[in-house]
């Protein structure tokens, strides 16, 4: 039962107090449907239970510190965890969709060279409630509009926090919970091949995106340390397993870095590599220079897209969003880090 897995402390409390079992469902619904952040708001629960919950099980596990609004409508939420770590969440309104980009770890161990979060190293994994609550806060903030998509592309490598991430996604998807269709939820990985296979075998129809960033082995090792662990052929084997198993579209993220991965030889090699009709290339211009990388010009990015399409690739060039609040969705940098995150967003079709 998702409620018991998501709220083990509440389940234990209900059992110890001899409360009827249906109370757990009510508590779960108050958090995931009614989006309460204080048990006093959960008026379907009796007063004595609200008081007990307030004592023993917090309704909110994240402390919302600040909401920044960009001129294009993007919003960035800065949270503190109970142990005072900063994490960020971004909400991007786009063409009638409201996409929320969430974090799964404090920092990240993967060390991608172009990513501010990678510079932090890993502090800890987020718990399922901390992951899901980012969406609840954004949903509450934009009501009566609804969150239409969730992308797991914020701080961290979600597949290194697999159990908690999947638990949170299942609650977001649960008809008795947040009730967001699985096809509107996407997870992005830097390429852990064993976990890609495991994700393919999950019963829910969540989408997957793989951060590729170059089709060349040696270049990938330069910018993504994980490439030394899993070669591109190994990664493509896992990608093929995913599409063969799920028959779902598979997104490849590609941040264009000037002079690094944005030449025509890259576009040509991508066309050869991404040789399955269910593969889709998502291009994004890099928009942060503090790591020593710089952005491909708009003209060159469009030319790269044109070449990729000409070579038969299904490909899109995504606009950067929320630049005036440093909110490009993806590897989010904490405000006290050096700069702006540089992250591809993969809105789902
Ligand atoms: S790009 Fe993603 S996987 Fe790589 S260091 Fe940043 S957060 Fe981690």
Boltz pocket constraint, residues with backbone or C-beta under 6 A from the ligand:
constraints:
  - pocket:
      binder: B
      contacts: [[A, 107], [A, 108], [A, 109], [A, 110], [A, 111], [A, 112], [A, 115], [A, 116], [A, 117], [A, 118], [A, 119], [A, 154], [A, 155], [A, 156], [A, 157], [A, 190], [A, 330], [A, 331], [A, 332]]
      max_distance: 6.0
